[in-house]
Amino acid sequence: MENGVLGEARAKALLLERFWVLERSVDVQGADYLIQRKLNETNFMDKEAPKLGVVQVKFIQNGDTYISIKKSYVCDQYGEPYNEFFLLVFSGSEDDAQSYLLSAKDIINEF
């Protein structure tokens, strides 16, 4: 539990510098965070509302930590990756902190 909180805190700090970040109280369909590019000229009420990105966050304590993600979070029923899905993986502590960003396409192609 502690590692999950740490991972989400690191993710939020990273994302807030680049996006507007919406938090969900419950992880639904793999979304720890919903993000939107900082576009001032678009509005959610527009006929073509801005797209949201879906970010799932994981923290791995060591090389033995197993990560699993439901396939339905990453791709559609035909195996096509969702362009809006991203996985942020964090590991290490303090001076040894590391982070990894994987797109849905990366996940399908590599795993």
N, C-alpha and C positions, 0 to 999 in steps of 0.2 A: 504494500500500500504506500509506504513512504517513497519508494522509487517511482511509483506512478505519479505521485504529487510532484516530485522533483522534475520528472520528464515534462509534465504539463506546464510547470512554471517556466522551464527553459524554452519550451515551444512558444508559449505566449509572449515572452520577452522578444524572441526572434521575430515572430510574426507581426507584432505591434509596430515594429520599425518599418514594415513594408506594406501592411494591409490594414483594413478595418477588420476587426476580429469579433465574431459573435460566438459566445460560449453557449453550450447546451447543458442543461442540468442533467441530462441523461445521454449516454452514448447510444444514439439511434443510428442504425445502418453505418456504423463505423466512423461517425463524425464526432470527434472530440471538439473540434472547432470548425466553424464555417468562416471562410474568409472572402473578402471582396477587395479587388484592387481599389486604390484610392482615386476614384473617378468622380470629379465634382460636377461634370456636365450631364451625368445620367441619374436616373431616379428609379426606385423600385416600382413606381406607378406607371412608368413608361410602357408602351405596348410591347417593347422588347427589353424587359428588365435586365440589368446587369447579371452576369453569371456569378455564381458563388463557387468557391473551391471547398472541397471537403478534406479536412486534415485529420488523420489519426496519428496519435502519439504513442510511442512505446519507449520504455527505458529498459536497457539490458544491463544487468549487474556484472555479468562476465560471459565468457564464451560458451558456457553451458546453458545460458538462458534461451529458452525456446520461444519463438514468436509465431503466432498464427493469426491469419486474417481471413475472414470469410471471402470466398471467391466472388460472391454477389456484391461485395463492397467495391471490388476492383474492376470488374468487367460485366458486360451485359450477357444475356443468355446465349449470344453467338460468339462469346469470347473476345469481343472488342473492348479494349480498355476504356475506362471513363477518363477523359482528358482532365477532369476536374478533381480527381482523387490523388492525394499525396500522403505518403507515410513519412513521418519524422521519427528517427530513432536516435536516442541519446544514450551515452554510456560514460563511465568514468566519473570522477569527482574532482572538484576544485581545479587544480592546475593540469589535470589529465582528462578534462572533459572533452568529449568528441560528439559530433553530430553528423547524421546522414540523412539525406533527402532522397526519397525514391518516388517516382511517378508510378501510376498504375501500369504504364507500358514497361517501365523498368522491372516491376514485380512480375508481370506475366512473362517477360522475356528471360529473366534470370532465375526465377523460382518456380 
